[in-house]
């Protein structure tokens, strides 16, 4: 509680958390730019080969420390603002989060084709990572493993992490390769046919992160509770739905993809090729498209309402940063309407620095009230 109070009373720390925690939510959306070109030459993202020696051996301890250090570096380089958030955790929790971040980042880059190859080759690599995941998390085998695997195995022993959310994320990455209606004359790929399919995708690529980190940030509470797990998943899903809303223009121009459900496009009379034309300015943004985005925004905000109910279930010291992340990201979603007038094709929704600072007092008050009422 002393640490939390110091955070509440230091504006610099509060602003850092505000910027930091939101960045992790968008780190694994397909529109996120690769960080490989920002790595020093000859460096890799937590993939330094490591062979551990017998237990209770100084060399083993040194190699484990090196694995966590590699993951720390990957996190700092990949998302400096998110990395800053881990500086407010105790060392063992921070190391576990670094390991999870690095594993997710590596898996995402396989799916995005950062190392080249066909969809079939990327799918094969993802399945290989699934098999390696079983050895890492279930058997905690580390012979010849990468630094991310070594660090993740140690984190599993410390916090009893579950393997299923990691496997589910791999399934989500495979959806980017395997799913989507590519028939017909349009070159634009509709990634999800229905709302249910979009919900499944959002769970797999983002809701899973809530379950991965729940044993860490929820240490000391009943993380097996169905309610707290549902709320953790809902928060990750809400972030992903915001990412989808924010990035429609970028996704369709750079990747020929639309993540808005095909059923919704049909309901509002918006064709994928029309979205592409509107994003390039070839035709003006239609009223039908604005109505579509208004409907998608309401679904997104409803998911935030579900997630918000889970904050009082967390330990007091983690309630404030989680609320900061929720309210900031929700503000990004709402700016699609308030700032952009439902134009997410030629304008990118965002919350400016001074707007973030302006949000802090209200967030702090709401966090305190919710904590006292819990």
N, C-alpha and C positions, 0 to 999 in steps of 0.2 A: 504493500500500500504506500510505503514511503516513496518508492520509485515512481509509482503512478502519480502521486501528488506532485513530485518534482516535475514530471512531464507536463502536468496540467498547468503549472505555474511558470513554465519557461516557453515563451512564444516560439523560439527557434526550434525547440524539440517538437512542439505541436505542429508547426508548419512542415517540418521534415516528415513526420508521420503522415500528414495529410497527403503530401505528394507521393510518398514512398509506397504506402500500402495499396494505393490504387494501381500502381504500375504493374504489380505482380498479376493482377487480374487480367490484364491485356497481354501478358508476355507470350502467351501461347496461341493467340488467335492467328490464323493464316496470314493476316495482313501485317503482322509485326515484322519489321525488317530484321534480317539476319545480323548476328553480331560477329560472325566469323571474320569479316573484313576489319573488325576493330581489335582483333587479337594480335599481339606481337608476332612477328614472323617466327615460325617454328613452334608456336604454342597451339594447344588444342583445348577443347572445352571440357576439362576434367577427365581427359582420357589418358592420362599418364599411366603406362603399364606398371602394375605393382604385383609383387609376389610376397605374400606374408610368410613368416617363419613360424616356428612352434610357439604355442601359447606361453605367456609369462616370459617373453623374451624381449629384451630391450629393442631389438631390431623390429619386432612386430609393432611395438608402441611407436617407434619412429615412423614406420611406414603408414600406420593409421593416421598419425598427425600430418604426414605429408598428403594423404588422401583428402583429409578435411581442408587442408590449406589449398589444395588444387581446386576443390569445390568452392571455397571462399573466394578465390581469385576469379573463377568463372562467374560467380554471382556478382561480384563487384564490377567486372567488365561488362557482363550482360545486362545488368540493371542496377546502376549505381544508386538510384533512389531507393529501390527495394532493399538493396544491401544495407543502406543506412538504417532501415527499420530493424534489422537483426542486431544492430548495436545496442538496442534497448532490451535485448533478451539476455538471459544468462548463457554462458558459453555452450553448454551442452545442447540447449534448445536451438541456439543459432547454428551450431554445426549440423544438426538434423535438418533444419530448413535449407541450409546451403546444399546438402546432399539431395534433397527432394527437388530443389530448383534445378540443379545441374542435370539430374536424371530427366526431368520433364523437358528441359531445353534441348538436350541431346535427342530425345525421342521426337520432338517437334521438328527438329532440323532433318531427321531422316524422312519424315513424312513430306516435308516441304521440298525435298530433293536438293538440299544444299551440297551434297556430294555427287549429284548427277544420277543418272540411271532412269529406267522406265518405271511406271507405276508398279509393274509386276516385281521388279527388283527391289523397290522400296517396301513393298508388302512382305517380301521374303525377309528383308532386314528387320522389319518390325516384328515378325514372328520369331526371328532369332532372339531379339531383345526380350520377348515374352519368355522364351525358354531360359534365358540367362537370368531373368527376373526371379524365376522359381528357385534357381540355385542361390541367388543372392539373398532373397528374403525368407524363403522357407528353410533351405538347408544352411543358410549363412556361409556358403562356400565362397572363398575368396582367392583360390589359387589361380594366378594368371589374370585376375579381374582388373578392370579399369579402376581408376581412383574413385569415380562416382559410385561404382558398385561396392567397393570396399567401404566407403563412407556410409552408403545406404544400409549395408549389412550391419554395421555397428549401430546405426540409428534404430534399426529394427530391434536389436537387442536392448537398447536403452528405453524405447518407448512402445514396444510391442506394436509396431506399425502393421497395418493390414495389407495384404498383397492384392486383394480384389480391386481397390480403386486404381492401382497402377495398371493392372490388366485391362480395366475398363477404359483407361485413357488410351491405351494402345488400340483398342477397338474404335475409339473415336478418331484416332489418326487414320485408321484404315478406311473410315467412312469418307474422308477427304479424297481417298484414292478410288474407292469402289462405288460410291453411291452417286446419285444424280441423274436426272433425265437428260440425256445427250441426243435424243432423237429429234427429227424435224430439221427445218432449215436454219434455225438459230444456232450461232456458235457459242451462245451463253449457256453455261451449265447451271441448272437449278439444283442446288445441293440437297434440298429436302423437299419431298413431295407434299408433306402435311405438317401440321403443328406438332403432332405426336412425334414425328421423325425429327423435327427441329429440337424438341425437348430432349429427345434421346441424345442427339448430338451435343447439345449444351451440357447435359449431365456428364457425358463421357470426357469432353475436352476441358471442362471447367468445374463442374460440380464435384468431380472427383478430387480436385485439389483441396476442397473443404474437408473431405474425409481423410486425405493423406495427412493433413496438418492438424486435424482435430486432436489426436492423442498428445500432440506437443503443446498447442495453445490452450487445450482444455485439460491439461494435466491437473488432477485433483478433483475433477468432477466426473460424473457418470457419463462417459463418452459413448457407452453402449445404448444410451437412451434413444428410443426411436425419434422423439421430438427434436432433440438437439442435433441428431444426424440429418433429419429432414431440413432443419433450418440451415445447417452448414452447407448442404447441397444446394439449397435454394439461393444462398448468397453467391456461390460460384456461378450458378446458372443465370442469375440476374446480371452479373458482370458480363457474361458471355453474350446475353441478349443485347446489352448495351453496346458491346463491341460490334455486333452485327449491324445494329442500327447506325452506329457512327461511321462504319466503314463500307457502306453499300457502294458509294462511288469508287472508292479505291479498289475494292474487290472486283468490281465488274470491269474496270478499265485495265487493271494490271493482270488479272487472273481469269477473266471471262467467267466469273462465278457470281451467283446470287444465293445468299443464305436465307432470304425470306421464303417461307414455305410456298410451294407451287399452288397449293389450294387457296392461299390468300391472294396470290397474284390473279388467279382466275376469278375469285369472288369480286375483286375490285376492278377487274377488266384492265389489268396492266400486264403487257407482254414483256418478257425478258429483253428482247431487242429494243423495245421502247425505252427501257431503263438505260440501256447503253447510249441511245441517241440523246436522251435527256442529260446524261452525265457529261457528254462532250459538247453540249450546247447546240447540237444540231436541231433539236426541237425544244420548246419551253417545257418546264416541269408542269405536268398536268394536274388538274384538281383531283382526278382519280388517284394519282400517285400520292398526293398529300393526304388523302383520306386513308389510303393504305398504311402510310407511315404513322398516322395518328392512331390507328387501330393497333399496330405493332407496339407503339409506345405504351399504350394502356396495358397490354399484356406484360410488358417489361416491368412497369411500375407495380403491378400486382405481385410479381415475384419478389420485389424488394420488401413489400409488406409482410410476406411470409418470412423472409430472412430476418427481418428486424425483430420478430418475436423471439428469436433465439439468442439475442445478445445478452439479456439478463441471466441466461443459463450458464454463461461462461464465468470463469474466475474474474473477480472484480478488476484485477490488474490488466486483463486483456479486453475488457469491455469497451474502453474508450477508443483504442486504436481500431477495433473492428467497426465501431460506429462511425468513426472518421472515414474509413474506407467505403462503407455503405453509403453514407450521405454524399460524399464527393462523387462517387460513380453515379449515384442516382441523379445528381445535379448535371452530370454530363448528358445523361439520357434526356432530362427535361430541357436541356439547352437545344436539343433538336427541334423542339417546339418554340421555346421562348426566344432563342437567339436566331435560329435559322429558318423559322417558319416552315418546318418540315422539309426543308431542302438539305438533305444529307448526300446529295450527289455532287454539287459544286462547292459546298462548304463543309468543313469538318467541325463537328461539335466538340467543344472543349470548355474547360473552366479556367479562366486566367488566374495568375498568381494573386492579385489583389482580391479577386472574388473568393479564392480559397481562404485567404486570411479573414475576410469578412464572414465566412461561414463558421469560423472557429468558436466564437462565443456561444452561439446557439447550439452547436454540437456539444460543447462542454456542459452546458446547462442540461440538455436532454440526456446526456450520458449520466450525469449525477442524479437526476430525478429517477431515471430508470433503475439505477443501482440501488437507490434508497427504497424504491417500491418493491424491489425483488425480494 
